Amino acid sequence: MEIVTEAFILVRSINAKVYDKYLAFFIYLTAVLLIDLLRFSVLSFHPSIYAPFYWYTEFLHATIGYAVILEISKHALNNSPGLARIAGAVILRVILHAVSRSVWSTTTMSTELERDLRTVQALLLAGIIALLIYYVVPTGRNLKGIIFGYSAYIYASIVSLAFGSLPGYGLRPGWRLVQPIAYLAALLIWGYALWSYSPNPVAQTESKIDRDYRFIAEQTRRAISRARSFLKMGGEL
């Protein structure tokens, strides 16, 4: 079902001329389709190696998922340079904190690596969504669908992977279905939201985002100026 739905969305996006409007997102979806086709082939012809192959490709799936975050950031913050700078600083801080953790080692299990990758994506999504809500940034149907579908999949994945780290997880195989069901639901949401191109509305007046950014920039310049003056006075003493 996932393979058929992915293929349908991609074909429809090309026919509706939406593919190039959200290039990073559809590159992600194309890569996931190829991964699913490879998994299906391995399961059909070499079932004995399917389990390790699945986890290697699942790690790849989680990694290329950052293309969706990039797409959301690009379209959500494109018309708001002030918000883009603020979000960029927040995102950089989150990434630096994540990669500095000891869990990012070669001895970490694939499930833990995937969980960590998904967790960072969830934090980035939460930050972007919070900024969009706080500043009331106008968004179109396409972007809303991408955000809602991917957010539902990411948070469901984190719950599933969290249970995967608990003792006795094998006794609760139902939790293994959470992630694929959530992904299929995300595909259905994307299929509806991306049926045709729906650009984001453009704000006609100066937004609170840009006013806040100018205020922050002015406060920063004043703080730097005071620091320089203080250092200069200290040097003279």
N, C-alpha and C positions, 0 to 999 in steps of 0.2 A: 504493500500500500504506500509506503514511504517513497519507493522508487518511482512508482507511477505518478504520485502527486508532485514530486520534485520535477519530473520530466514535463508534466502538464504546466506547472507554473513557469518553467523556463521557456517552453514553446509559446505560451500565452504572452509572456513578457516581451518576446521578440516581435510577435505579431502586433501587439499593442504599442510597440516602440517605447517600452518602459525600461528595458534592459540597460541601455546606456545612461539612463537618468539616475540609476542606483547601481553603478557598475561594481563597486566593492561588494555590495550585498549579493548580487547575482553571481559574481565570481565565487563567493563563499558557497552559494547554493549549488553551483556547478561542481565545485570540488567535492562537496558532500555527496552529490549524486554519483560521481566517479568512485568515491570510497564505498558507497553502498553497493554499487555494481561489483566491485572487487570482492567485497565481503560475501555477496551472494554466490560469486563464482567459487571462492575458496570453500564455502560451506557445502556447495554442491559436489565439488570434485576432490577436495582435500579436507574433509570434516575434522580429521585428527589435529590439524594445526589451526583450526578456526579460532579457538580461545585466545592463544597468544597474538594471533593476527588481529583479532578484534580490539584488544587492548592497545596495541601499537597504533592502530588507525584511530582509535577513540582519542588518544592523546593528540594526534594530528588534527582531528575534528575540533577539539577544544582550542587548539592553538590558532587555527585559521578562523575561529569564531571572532577573533579580535577585529577582523575585517568588518563585521557587522557593527561593532562599537565605533569603528572609524567612520562608517557610513552614517550612523546616527549622529555622531558629533558633527560631521561635515554639514549635513542638512539642517540639524537643529540649531547650530550656532553660526551658520553661514551669513545670515543677515544681522548678526549681533556680534560685532568684533569685541566689544567689551566683555560679553559673556564668554566668548571663546577664550579670551586671555585668562579670565578667572577660572574657567573650567580646566584650561590647559595646566595651570599651576596646581590645581587640585589633583588632576589625573597623574601628573608627573610625581607628585608626592606619594600617591597611593602605589604607583608602580615601583618606585624606589624602595618603599617600605616592604613591598611584597618580595622583590627579588633579593632583599637582604636577609630574609628569613632562612633559618637553617634547613627548613623543609625542602628547599630547592637544592637537593643534592642528588648525585647519581645513584645513591642507594635507596632513594625513596620509591615506594611502590607506584605503579602506574595509576592506581585508583586515587592515591593521595595527591599525585601530581595533577591529575585531572580535576580533582576537587579544589585544589588551590587555584588552578587556572580559572575555573568557573567562579570561584569566590571573588577573585579580582574583577572579573567581568561584571559580577553582580554589584560590586561596590561602585564601579564606574557607571553602570546603568543607573543605580540609585542616585548618584551625584548629579548626573545629567538630567534625570527626571525631576529631581528636587529643584534644580535651577530653572527648568522649563515651567514648573508649576509656580514657583515663587515669583518669577518675572513675567508670568502669563505670556509666554512666547507662542505665537500662533503656529499651528502645525496642520498639515494637510492629512487626508485619509491615508496616503501611502506611508508617510512617516509614522503615524500613529499605529498602523498595522504592524510595521517592522518592529517598533518599540514594544508593543504589547505582546506580540507573538514570541519575540526572542526573550523578553523578560520572564514570561511564563515558563518557557523551556529552561532557562538558566536556573531559576529558583527551584523548579521541580528537580532538576539535575542535582543541585546541591543537597536537597533533602534525601534523594535516593543514594547519593554517594556517602552522605553522613551515616545513613543506616548501614551502608556497606562496610563501614569501619567498626561496627559493633559486633561483639561476640554472638555467635549463633545466627548470623545473617542468613546462612544457608537454610535455616529452618523457616525463614519468612520470604520465600521466593516471590511473593506478590509485589514486594518493593522493587524488584528488578523490572517490573512493567511500567513503573512511574515515568522513567526517562523516555522510553520510546513512545508512550502514549502522549506525553507532554509535547514531544517533538512533532508527532502527527497533528496534534491540535494546533501547534504553531504553523505548520504547513497550510492547514485549512484557513487559518486567519490570514496568512500572507496571500493565499490564493484569492481571497475575497478583497483584501485591501489593495492589492496590486493589479486588480483586473484592468484598470485603466490609469492613466497618469493623472495625479492630483497634486499639483505643486503646493508648497506652503504659502499661506497668505503673507503679504508683505505689509509690515506696519507703516502707516502713513506719517506718524509723528515720532518725535524722539522718545525712545523707550527709557524706562527706569534703569535698564541694564547699563546703557551708555552713561547715564548720569551718575550711577553708582561707581562705574569704572573710573570716570573722571575724578570723582571725589577721592577714591582710593589712591589713584595716581598722584593727585595733588598732596594728599596726606603723606604719601611715601616720599615725594620730593622734599617736603618740608622736614621730614624726619632725617633724611640724608643730609640736608643743608645744616640742620642743627648739630648733627654728629660731626660734620666736617669742621664747624665752628668750634666745637668742644675740643676736638683733637688739635686744632690750630692753637687754641689758648693753652692747652696742656703742653704743647711743644715749646711755646714761648716761656712757660714757667720752668 
